[in-house]
Amino acid sequence: MDHCAIDLGGRKSQVCVRSPEGTIRLETRCDTLSLPDFLRELPHSRVILETTAEAFRIADAARAIGHEVRVVPATLVRTLGVGARKTKTDRRDAQVLSEVSCRIDLPSVHIPSARSREWKALCGMHDVLSGSRTKLTNNLRGWLRGQGIRRPTRRHFMAYMSELESLPIYVASQLRMIEALIAEIRESDKRIAQLASADELCVRLMSTPGIGPSTAVRFVAALDDITRFESAHRVEAYLGLAPGESSSSERQQRLGITKAGPTTVRWVLVQAAWSLRFRCRSAAARPLQLWALEIEKRRGRRIATIALARKLAGILYALWRDGTSYEAKPG
Protein backbone atom coordinates (compact mmCIF):
# COMPACT_ATOMS: atom_id res chain seq x y z
CA MET A 1 0.00 0.00 0.00
CA ASP A 2 1.35 3.40 -1.02
CA HIS A 3 1.60 6.32 1.40
CA CYS A 4 0.22 9.63 0.13
CA ALA A 5 1.01 12.65 2.30
CA ILE A 6 -0.73 15.93 1.50
CA ASP A 7 0.36 19.28 2.89
CA LEU A 8 -2.91 21.15 2.58
CA GLY A 9 -3.12 24.81 1.63
CA GLY A 10 -5.97 27.20 1.07
CA ARG A 11 -5.42 27.19 -2.71
CA LYS A 12 -2.58 24.80 -3.54
CA SER A 13 -1.54 21.58 -1.82
CA GLN A 14 1.72 19.63 -2.02
CA VAL A 15 1.48 15.86 -2.53
CA CYS A 16 4.16 13.24 -1.95
CA VAL A 17 3.42 9.57 -2.72
CA ARG A 18 5.82 6.85 -1.55
CA SER A 19 5.94 3.11 -2.08
CA PRO A 20 5.76 0.79 0.96
CA GLU A 21 9.58 0.61 0.82
CA GLY A 22 9.86 4.39 1.12
CA THR A 23 10.73 5.26 -2.48
CA ILE A 24 9.12 8.44 -3.77
CA ARG A 25 6.76 7.58 -6.62
CA LEU A 26 5.23 10.98 -7.22
CA GLU A 27 5.58 14.59 -6.13
CA THR A 28 3.20 17.21 -7.41
CA ARG A 29 1.39 20.39 -6.51
CA CYS A 30 -2.31 20.69 -7.29
CA ASP A 31 -5.37 22.76 -6.51
CA THR A 32 -6.84 21.92 -3.12
CA LEU A 33 -10.36 21.84 -4.58
CA SER A 34 -9.30 19.23 -7.16
CA LEU A 35 -7.75 16.85 -4.59
CA PRO A 36 -10.76 14.45 -4.62
CA ASP A 37 -10.28 13.98 -8.39
CA PHE A 38 -6.55 13.41 -7.86
CA LEU A 39 -7.19 10.80 -5.15
CA ARG A 40 -9.53 8.85 -7.45
CA GLU A 41 -6.59 8.20 -9.76
CA LEU A 42 -4.46 6.66 -7.01
CA PRO A 43 -4.47 2.95 -6.13
CA HIS A 44 -5.53 1.99 -2.61
CA SER A 45 -3.29 4.11 -0.39
CA ARG A 46 -2.89 5.51 3.08
CA VAL A 47 -3.62 9.24 2.93
CA ILE A 48 -1.90 11.37 5.57
CA LEU A 49 -3.18 14.86 6.36
CA GLU A 50 -2.42 17.45 9.01
CA THR A 51 -5.34 19.00 10.91
CA THR A 52 -6.39 22.13 9.04
CA ALA A 53 -9.66 23.75 8.02
CA GLU A 54 -9.78 21.63 4.85
CA ALA A 55 -8.59 18.35 6.38
CA PHE A 56 -11.91 16.72 7.27
CA ARG A 57 -13.50 17.49 3.90
CA ILE A 58 -10.57 15.89 2.09
CA ALA A 59 -10.59 13.00 4.57
CA ASP A 60 -14.26 12.32 3.80
CA ALA A 61 -13.53 12.31 0.08
CA ALA A 62 -10.55 9.95 0.50
CA ARG A 63 -12.52 7.50 2.64
CA ALA A 64 -15.42 7.53 0.18
CA ILE A 65 -13.00 6.48 -2.55
CA GLY A 66 -11.67 3.65 -0.37
CA HIS A 67 -8.36 4.99 0.93
CA GLU A 68 -7.16 4.68 4.51
CA VAL A 69 -6.95 8.10 6.15
CA ARG A 70 -4.81 9.45 8.97
CA VAL A 71 -5.45 13.02 10.12
CA VAL A 72 -2.41 13.80 12.25
CA PRO A 73 -2.78 16.39 15.04
CA ALA A 74 -0.95 19.61 14.31
CA THR A 75 0.61 19.40 17.78
CA LEU A 76 2.26 16.10 16.84
CA VAL A 77 3.82 16.85 13.46
CA ARG A 78 6.70 18.81 15.01
CA THR A 79 7.82 15.72 16.89
CA LEU A 80 7.73 13.77 13.61
CA GLY A 81 10.29 16.08 12.01
CA VAL A 82 8.15 18.67 10.26
CA GLY A 83 9.99 21.99 10.44
CA ALA A 84 13.17 20.39 11.80
CA ARG A 85 16.41 22.39 11.61
CA LYS A 86 14.35 25.53 11.00
CA THR A 87 13.59 24.39 7.47
CA LYS A 88 9.93 24.24 6.61
CA THR A 89 8.47 24.13 3.11
CA ASP A 90 5.34 22.48 1.73
CA ARG A 91 7.42 19.98 -0.24
CA ARG A 92 9.58 19.05 2.72
CA ASP A 93 6.56 18.70 5.03
CA ALA A 94 4.84 16.29 2.63
CA GLN A 95 8.06 14.29 2.27
CA VAL A 96 8.50 13.98 6.03
CA LEU A 97 4.91 12.86 6.68
CA SER A 98 4.98 10.26 3.91
CA GLU A 99 8.38 8.94 5.06
CA VAL A 100 7.23 8.60 8.68
CA SER A 101 4.05 6.85 7.57
CA CYS A 102 6.16 4.19 5.84
CA ARG A 103 7.82 3.37 9.19
CA ILE A 104 4.99 3.63 11.74
CA ASP A 105 1.21 3.59 11.85
CA LEU A 106 0.56 7.27 12.48
CA PRO A 107 -2.15 8.12 15.05
CA SER A 108 -5.20 9.95 13.77
CA VAL A 109 -7.62 12.32 15.40
CA HIS A 110 -11.29 11.39 15.31
CA ILE A 111 -12.79 12.40 11.98
CA PRO A 112 -16.15 13.93 12.93
CA SER A 113 -19.30 13.08 11.03
CA ALA A 114 -21.04 15.56 8.77
CA ARG A 115 -23.72 16.04 11.45
CA SER A 116 -21.11 16.81 14.08
CA ARG A 117 -19.37 19.38 11.90
CA GLU A 118 -22.65 21.05 10.95
CA TRP A 119 -23.81 21.31 14.57
CA LYS A 120 -20.43 22.66 15.67
CA ALA A 121 -20.61 25.28 12.92
CA LEU A 122 -24.13 26.27 13.99
CA CYS A 123 -23.10 26.65 17.64
CA GLY A 124 -19.90 28.44 16.66
CA MET A 125 -21.85 31.00 14.63
CA HIS A 126 -24.15 31.51 17.61
CA ASP A 127 -21.15 32.12 19.86
CA VAL A 128 -19.76 34.71 17.44
CA LEU A 129 -23.08 36.59 17.47
CA SER A 130 -23.19 36.53 21.27
CA GLY A 131 -19.56 37.59 21.53
CA SER A 132 -20.10 40.49 19.14
CA ARG A 133 -23.05 41.71 21.17
CA THR A 134 -20.99 41.54 24.36
CA LYS A 135 -18.11 43.50 22.83
CA LEU A 136 -20.39 46.23 21.53
CA THR A 137 -22.26 46.44 24.83
CA ASN A 138 -19.04 46.69 26.82
CA ASN A 139 -17.80 49.38 24.45
CA LEU A 140 -20.92 51.47 25.06
CA ARG A 141 -20.62 50.93 28.81
CA GLY A 142 -17.12 52.34 28.62
CA TRP A 143 -18.43 55.35 26.72
CA LEU A 144 -21.09 55.94 29.39
CA ARG A 145 -18.45 55.78 32.08
CA GLY A 146 -16.38 58.38 30.25
CA GLN A 147 -19.44 60.66 30.12
CA GLY A 148 -19.94 60.36 33.87
CA ILE A 149 -23.21 58.49 33.42
CA ARG A 150 -24.02 55.69 35.85
CA ARG A 151 -23.96 52.38 34.04
CA PRO A 152 -27.29 50.50 34.03
CA THR A 153 -27.60 46.80 34.73
CA ARG A 154 -27.25 44.45 31.79
CA ARG A 155 -30.93 43.54 31.88
CA HIS A 156 -32.06 47.15 31.40
CA PHE A 157 -29.15 48.37 29.28
CA MET A 158 -30.94 48.73 25.92
CA ALA A 159 -34.05 50.30 27.48
CA TYR A 160 -31.84 52.79 29.31
CA MET A 161 -29.85 53.68 26.20
CA SER A 162 -33.00 54.21 24.14
CA GLU A 163 -34.16 56.83 26.65
CA LEU A 164 -31.02 58.94 26.29
CA GLU A 165 -31.35 61.98 24.06
CA SER A 166 -28.95 63.58 21.60
CA LEU A 167 -26.69 60.56 21.29
CA PRO A 168 -23.67 60.98 18.98
CA ILE A 169 -24.14 59.33 15.62
CA TYR A 170 -21.37 56.80 16.29
CA VAL A 171 -23.09 55.71 19.50
CA ALA A 172 -26.48 55.43 17.79
CA SER A 173 -24.96 53.25 15.06
CA GLN A 174 -23.62 50.82 17.63
CA LEU A 175 -27.02 50.69 19.33
CA ARG A 176 -28.58 49.71 16.01
CA MET A 177 -25.97 47.00 15.60
CA ILE A 178 -26.74 45.63 19.08
CA GLU A 179 -30.46 45.58 18.34
CA ALA A 180 -29.84 43.70 15.09
CA LEU A 181 -27.58 41.22 16.89
CA ILE A 182 -30.18 40.63 19.60
CA ALA A 183 -32.72 39.73 16.91
CA GLU A 184 -30.27 37.38 15.19
CA ILE A 185 -29.32 35.73 18.50
CA ARG A 186 -32.97 35.03 19.23
CA GLU A 187 -33.37 33.41 15.81
CA SER A 188 -30.23 31.39 16.40
CA ASP A 189 -31.58 30.23 19.76
CA LYS A 190 -34.76 29.11 18.02
CA ARG A 191 -32.80 27.15 15.41
CA ILE A 192 -30.81 25.33 18.08
CA ALA A 193 -33.98 24.58 20.06
CA GLN A 194 -35.75 23.24 16.96
CA LEU A 195 -32.73 21.12 16.08
CA ALA A 196 -32.62 19.62 19.56
CA SER A 197 -36.36 18.96 19.75
CA ALA A 198 -36.27 17.13 16.40
CA ASP A 199 -33.40 14.82 17.43
CA GLU A 200 -34.33 11.78 19.51
CA LEU A 201 -30.96 11.63 21.27
CA CYS A 202 -31.04 15.30 22.28
CA VAL A 203 -34.57 14.88 23.62
CA ARG A 204 -33.39 12.07 25.89
CA LEU A 205 -30.40 14.08 27.07
CA MET A 206 -32.64 17.06 27.83
CA SER A 207 -34.64 14.90 30.25
CA THR A 208 -31.70 15.50 32.63
CA PRO A 209 -32.35 18.45 35.00
CA GLY A 210 -30.43 21.56 33.96
CA ILE A 211 -29.74 20.36 30.41
CA GLY A 212 -31.22 22.54 27.68
CA PRO A 213 -31.07 22.49 23.87
CA SER A 214 -27.71 24.26 23.58
CA THR A 215 -25.97 21.92 26.03
CA ALA A 216 -27.47 18.80 24.42
CA VAL A 217 -26.55 19.83 20.87
CA ARG A 218 -23.00 20.82 21.82
CA PHE A 219 -22.48 17.61 23.82
CA VAL A 220 -23.63 15.40 20.94
CA ALA A 221 -21.57 17.35 18.41
CA ALA A 222 -18.42 17.11 20.55
CA LEU A 223 -18.59 13.39 21.31
CA ASP A 224 -20.06 12.46 17.91
CA ASP A 225 -19.57 8.70 18.35
CA ILE A 226 -20.24 7.39 21.86
CA THR A 227 -18.38 4.13 21.18
CA ARG A 228 -15.13 6.11 21.18
CA PHE A 229 -15.31 6.30 24.97
CA GLU A 230 -14.98 3.29 27.24
CA SER A 231 -16.41 4.95 30.34
CA ALA A 232 -17.82 8.14 31.80
CA HIS A 233 -14.36 8.92 33.22
CA ARG A 234 -12.97 9.05 29.67
CA VAL A 235 -15.70 11.51 28.67
CA GLU A 236 -15.01 13.69 31.71
CA ALA A 237 -11.30 13.71 30.90
CA TYR A 238 -11.99 14.46 27.22
CA LEU A 239 -14.08 17.48 28.19
CA GLY A 240 -11.38 18.75 30.58
CA LEU A 241 -13.53 18.26 33.69
CA ALA A 242 -11.27 15.68 35.31
CA PRO A 243 -8.74 16.83 37.95
CA GLY A 244 -5.10 17.05 36.93
CA GLU A 245 -2.19 15.59 38.85
CA SER A 246 1.47 16.42 39.37
CA SER A 247 3.03 13.49 41.23
CA SER A 248 6.55 12.20 41.39
CA SER A 249 8.06 9.45 43.51
CA GLU A 250 6.40 9.70 46.93
CA ARG A 251 5.04 13.18 46.32
CA GLN A 252 1.40 13.31 45.22
CA GLN A 253 -0.33 16.52 44.23
CA ARG A 254 -3.84 16.85 42.86
CA LEU A 255 -4.55 19.86 40.68
CA GLY A 256 -7.63 21.63 39.39
CA ILE A 257 -9.49 20.40 36.33
CA THR A 258 -7.33 20.08 33.22
CA LYS A 259 -9.55 22.31 31.03
CA ALA A 260 -8.55 20.21 28.02
CA GLY A 261 -10.84 19.50 25.10
CA PRO A 262 -13.72 21.60 23.73
CA THR A 263 -13.96 24.77 25.79
CA THR A 264 -17.55 25.70 24.93
CA VAL A 265 -18.92 22.27 25.89
CA ARG A 266 -17.18 22.44 29.26
CA TRP A 267 -18.50 25.97 29.76
CA VAL A 268 -22.15 25.09 29.00
CA LEU A 269 -21.94 22.07 31.32
CA VAL A 270 -20.71 24.31 34.14
CA GLN A 271 -23.54 26.76 33.38
CA ALA A 272 -26.00 23.85 33.38
CA ALA A 273 -24.68 22.76 36.78
CA TRP A 274 -25.06 26.29 38.13
CA SER A 275 -28.61 26.52 36.81
CA LEU A 276 -29.45 23.11 38.25
CA ARG A 277 -28.18 24.09 41.70
CA PHE A 278 -29.81 27.48 42.09
CA ARG A 279 -32.67 27.76 39.60
CA CYS A 280 -34.15 24.33 39.03
CA ARG A 281 -37.12 23.53 41.28
CA SER A 282 -38.20 20.15 39.87
CA ALA A 283 -38.34 17.04 42.03
CA ALA A 284 -35.99 15.25 39.63
CA ALA A 285 -33.28 17.81 40.38
CA ARG A 286 -33.43 17.38 44.15
CA PRO A 287 -31.08 14.36 44.48
CA LEU A 288 -28.39 16.07 42.40
CA GLN A 289 -28.77 19.29 44.38
CA LEU A 290 -28.39 17.45 47.68
CA TRP A 291 -25.33 15.62 46.32
CA ALA A 292 -23.70 18.93 45.33
CA LEU A 293 -24.65 20.48 48.66
CA GLU A 294 -22.69 17.84 50.57
CA ILE A 295 -19.62 18.60 48.49
CA GLU A 296 -20.10 22.34 49.03
CA LYS A 297 -20.01 21.81 52.80
CA ARG A 298 -16.57 20.22 52.50
CA ARG A 299 -14.96 22.00 49.54
CA GLY A 300 -16.89 25.16 48.78
CA ARG A 301 -19.45 26.32 46.22
CA ARG A 302 -17.14 26.59 43.22
CA ILE A 303 -15.70 23.10 43.50
CA ALA A 304 -19.18 21.69 44.13
CA THR A 305 -20.46 23.27 40.92
CA ILE A 306 -17.55 21.89 38.89
CA ALA A 307 -18.10 18.47 40.44
CA LEU A 308 -21.77 18.63 39.46
CA ALA A 309 -20.82 19.57 35.89
CA ARG A 310 -18.55 16.52 35.80
CA LYS A 311 -21.39 14.36 37.12
CA LEU A 312 -23.75 15.74 34.47
CA ALA A 313 -21.26 14.78 31.77
CA GLY A 314 -21.21 11.23 33.14
CA ILE A 315 -25.01 11.08 33.25
CA LEU A 316 -25.32 12.29 29.66
CA TYR A 317 -22.78 9.69 28.57
CA ALA A 318 -24.74 6.92 30.30
CA LEU A 319 -28.05 8.02 28.76
CA TRP A 320 -26.49 8.05 25.31
CA ARG A 321 -24.75 4.71 25.79
CA ASP A 322 -27.80 2.92 27.20
CA GLY A 323 -30.45 4.56 25.03
CA THR A 324 -32.45 5.68 28.08
CA SER A 325 -33.90 8.86 29.59
CA TYR A 326 -33.12 10.38 32.96
CA GLU A 327 -34.94 9.05 36.01
CA ALA A 328 -34.19 10.46 39.42
CA LYS A 329 -33.40 7.89 42.09
CA PRO A 330 -35.58 8.28 45.21
CA GLY A 331 -33.89 9.23 48.49
C-alpha positions, 0 to 999 in steps of 0.5 A: 500500500502506497503512502500519500502525504498531502500538505494542505493549503488554502489554494494549492496543496503539495502531494508526496506519494511513496511506495511501501519501501519508502521510495518516492513515486510521485511529487506534485502540486495541485489545486486543493479543490481538485484533490478528490479527483486526484485521489480517485486516480491513485491505487488503494493508499494511506492518505496522511493529512495534518489537521487544518480547516480543509482536512476533514472534507478531504478525509471524507472524500478519500474514505469515500473512494476507499483509501485509509486516512490518517489526520495527524494532530498539528501538535504532533507533526513537530515531533515527527520532524516537520519543520526540523532544523528551521527548514519548513516548506510544503514539499519538505513537510509532505516528504517527512509525513509520507516517510514517517508513515512508511515506518509507523502507523501514524495516530489519527484524530477522530474524523467527525461526522457531517452532522457533528461538523454542521452542529459545531458550525451552527453553535460556533456561529451563535457564539460569534453573534453573542460575543459580538453583542458583548463586545459592543455592549461593553464598548458602550458601557465604557463610553457611558463611564467616560461621560460620567453616566451611571452604568445601568444593569445588563438587563435594562441596558438597551431600554436605558440607552434608548431613553437617552437623548442627543446621542452621537451618531457613532453611539447610535450606530452601535445601538442599532448594531446591538439591536440587530444582533439581539434579533439574530441571536434570538433566531439562532436560539430558536434554530438550536432549540428546533434542532434539539427537539427534532433529534431523539438523542437530544430529547433524551439528554434534555430529560436530565435536569439543567440540560437545555437544547444548547448543552445537548446539541454541543455535547452530541456534536463534541462526542459524535460517536459514543463508542469512542469512549470506554467509560464516563471517566474518559468523557469527563477527561476528554471534556477537561472536567477531570482533575489534573495531577502532578506526582513524582516518587512519593510526592502526590499533588492533585490539581484543578481540572485540566480544562482540556478538550472543547472549551464551549462544551465544558462551559455550558456544562458548568452553566447547566450545573449552576442553573441546576443548583440554584434555579431548578425547582423540579423534584428530579433535580433534588437528588443532584442538588443534595449531592452537590450540597454535601460537596459544598459543605466540604470543599466550597461552592465553586468546587461543588459546581464543577463536580456537578458539571462533571457528574452531568457529563457522566449522566449524559454519557450513560443516557447516550450509551444505554439509550435511556432517559433520565430518572431520578433515584428516590432518596 
